Amino acid sequence: MRNLVLLAALYTIAFSGERKKEKTCGPNEEFRECGISCEPKCNEEIPLVCTANCMVNVCQCKEGFKRGPKGCVEPGPDCK
């Protein structure tokens, strides 16, 4: 019984740091635990290759915005 309690305590200590590590994101960005690997970018209309990989704990552009040199912007003149 003591071994079971010890094992439970060790498990709790080992995995207590596995909580969501949420970042502070910039304007027009949102935190995603599992983001897409082909985030829309200003310099490309449609990504040529998009894998199903999960980008873990990332800030990505909100829907309707694209990634540019100055962060996430609306498509248009600021998206260069």
C-alpha positions in Angstrom: 0.0 0.0 0.0 2.8 2.4 0.8 4.4 1.7 -2.6 1.1 2.6 -4.2 0.9 5.9 -2.3 4.6 6.7 -3.2 3.9 5.9 -6.9 0.9 8.1 -6.9 2.9 11.0 -5.3 5.7 10.6 -7.9 3.3 10.5 -10.8 1.6 13.7 -9.5 5.0 15.5 -9.1 6.2 14.3 -12.5 3.2 15.4 -14.5 2.2 18.6 -12.5 4.2 20.6 -15.0 2.3 19.3 -18.0 -0.4 21.9 -17.8 -1.2 24.1 -20.7 1.6 26.5 -21.2 -0.5 29.4 -22.7 1.5 32.2 -24.3 0.6 35.9 -24.5 -0.1 36.4 -28.2 0.1 39.6 -30.3 -2.6 41.6 -31.9 -4.9 39.5 -34.2 -3.3 36.3 -32.9 -4.7 33.6 -30.7 -3.1 30.8 -28.7 -3.6 27.2 -30.0 -2.6 24.1 -28.3 -2.5 22.3 -31.6 -2.1 24.9 -34.5 -2.0 24.2 -38.2 1.3 23.8 -40.0 0.3 25.9 -42.9 -0.8 29.2 -41.5 -2.0 31.7 -44.2 0.8 34.1 -45.2 0.7 37.4 -47.0 3.2 36.3 -49.7 1.3 33.1 -50.7 -2.3 32.6 -51.8 -2.5 28.9 -51.1 0.2 26.9 -49.4 1.8 24.5 -51.8 2.3 21.9 -49.1 0.3 21.5 -45.9 0.9 18.6 -43.6 -1.3 17.4 -40.8 1.3 18.1 -38.2 0.2 19.7 -35.0 2.1 22.9 -34.1 2.1 22.6 -30.3 1.4 25.6 -28.1 1.7 28.4 -30.7 0.2 31.8 -31.4 -1.4 31.9 -34.8 -3.4 34.5 -36.8 -7.1 34.7 -36.0 -9.5 33.7 -38.8 -9.5 36.3 -41.6 -5.9 37.5 -41.0 -2.6 36.5 -42.6 0.9 36.3 -41.3 3.2 39.2 -42.6 6.5 40.7 -41.6 4.8 42.8 -39.0 2.6 40.1 -37.5 -1.0 39.2 -38.3 -2.7 41.6 -40.6 -5.9 41.8 -42.8 -5.4 40.9 -46.4 -4.8 44.1 -48.4 -2.2 46.9 -48.6 -0.7 46.0 -45.2 -0.2 42.4 -46.2 3.1 42.5 -48.2 
